[in-house]
C-alpha cells in the first residue's frame, strides 16, 4: 500500500462512511469532547459486523492525562482482550509516567496483550518530555505506528518536528500525522514531511433527527460524525499524489 488514510469514527454510521469512501483504517472512539475514550463492547462488536475496514479501537479508560492507576491499567488489559476476541485488527494505546516519559513496562504489557493485533501509540506521544527518546522506546516495545501532531496542537504547527520524526523513524515505525489533517493541507504535509500515513477526524456535526425537542432544556443534541465528502477528498488527493 502506497499510503494509509485513517479516520476516526465516533458513531457507527461513521464506520459505514469510512468503508464506502475508501479509508484504510478506522480508529473507533467514544466521547469526542474528551478527545476519545474506549468504545463499549456493543459498539465494537457492531462496528466489526458492519465494516470490513481495518478496525482499531482506542484503549483509553478516561479523558485527561495519560498517567493511569493500576485499576485503569487492568481495565485496559481487559478491553484489549475484548478487542482481540471481537476480531479487531489492532488497538490504539499510550501510557506515560508522571515525569512525561513513556511507561515502557506497562506499554509493553499492553502490546503483549494484543496477541498479534497491530498497536498504534496515540497522541500521548505529544505530551512526552523528549520525543526523540520516546520514539526509540516506542519502537522497542513493538508498536507499528505513532499518531502525533509533532508536539503542537495541530500538524501544521508541528510540521518541522514531524519531518524530523519521519526521517529518524526510517522504516522502523510509521509516523502518522494527525490533528488538523484535511483535504486542503494533506498534500503539503505529505510533501514536506515525507509521511505516508495520515490520520483525520474528517469531522462534521449532525443535527438531531428528533421531530420533538424540549426547548426548555436549551440544548442542541448534535453529535460528531464523519464527513463523507471530506474523506473522499482526502483519498482522492492522496491517490493522485501517491500514484
C-alpha positions, -999 to 999 in steps of 0.1 A, spaced: 0 0 0 14 34 -11 -2 53 18 -26 49 47 -56 71 55 -70 65 90 -102 83 101 -120 85 134 -154 70 140 -173 84 170 -205 67 159 -214 36 140 -226 53 108 -191 67 105 -178 31 101 -201 28 70 -190 62 57 -153 52 61 -157 19 43 -178 35 14 -152 62 8 -120 42 9 -104 48 43 -76 24 51 -84 22 88 -110 33 114 -99 45 149 -131 37 169 -137 60 198 -163 73 222 -165 107 238 -152 132 212 -154 161 237 -127 143 258 -105 135 228 -117 99 225 -121 71 251 -127 34 248 -159 25 230 -183 0 245 -183 -38 239 -215 -34 219 -202 -6 197 -170 -25 189 -190 -57 181 -214 -38 158 -186 -19 141 -169 -51 133 -201 -65 119 -209 -36 96 -175 -28 82 -145 -49 69 -122 -18 71 -93 -22 95 -107 -15 130 -86 -1 158 -105 8 190 -87 33 212 -79 19 246 -82 49 269 -104 45 300 -110 82 306 -102 117 293 -75 139 307 -38 129 311 -22 96 302 -9 86 337 -32 57 348 -39 40 381 -35 2 385 -72 -3 382 -73 18 350 -44 -3 336 -62 -35 344 -93 -22 326 -71 -15 295 -59 -51 296 -95 -64 297 -105 -41 269 -77 -53 247 -88 -88 253 -123 -79 242 -109 -63 210 -90 -94 202 -120 -117 208 -142 -95 186 -118 -97 157 -104 -62 157 -73 -56 136 -55 -35 162 -57 -12 191 -45 23 200 -27 28 233 -5 52 252 7 54 288 31 79 304 49 83 337 44 114 358 77 129 345 65 128 309 84 97 299 70 67 282 60 39 306 79 12 288 70 -17 311 32 -11 311 30 -2 274 49 -34 266 23 -54 287 -4 -38 266 14 -47 233 19 -82 245 -18 -84 255 -27 -75 219 -17 -110 208 -7 -102 173 -30 -73 167 -12 -42 155 -7 -15 180 -6 23 174 8 47 201 -16 76 202 -12 113 209 0 107 245 32 110 224 26 147 221 29 151 259 63 134 263 93 154 275 116 142 248 100 130 215 133 115 201 139 93 232 102 84 232 104 74 195 131 48 202 113 35 233 81 30 214 99 12 186 115 -11 212 81 -22 227 67 -32 193 43 -5 182 37 -3 145 30 35 142 28 67 162 0 92 159 13 126 165 9 163 157 46 170 163 40 180 199 19 210 188 -19 215 188 -21 209 150 1 191 124 8 224 105 22 239 137 43 208 144 53 201 108 91 206 114 91 180 142 70 157 121 95 159 93 124 151 117 104 122 133 97 107 99 134 109 90 145 93 122 119 66 122 131 55 87 113 21 80 113 10 117 79 25 125 53 47 108 49 83 119 12 92 113 5 129 114 -29 137 130 -48 167 143 -59 192 117 -52 169 87 -77 180 60 -80 177 22 -67 213 19 -34 206 36 -27 168 33 -5 171 2 15 200 16 20 178 47 30 147 27 55 167 5 72 184 34 74 156 59 76 125 36 49 108 58 29 81 41 3 76 69 -23 102 77 -50 105 104 -80 127 101 -112 132 122 -128 145 89 -155 156 114 -188 172 109 -217 178 133 -250 162 127 -282 178 140 -307 157 159 -332 137 139 -358 141 166 -390 158 155 -399 168 191 -374 185 213 -380 200 247 -369 236 242 -369 242 279 -337 220 281 -318 246 259 -297 220 242 -289 212 206 -284 174 209 -259 173 180 -233 146 176 -200 142 158 -198 120 127 -176 116 96 -180 139 67 -182 116 36 -171 144 12 -140 152 33 -130 115 35 -135 113 -3 -115 145 -8 -86 132 13 -85 99 -5 -87 115 -40 -58 138 -33 -37 111 -18 -45 87 -47 -32 113 -72 -1 123 -51 10 87 -45 1 74 -80 
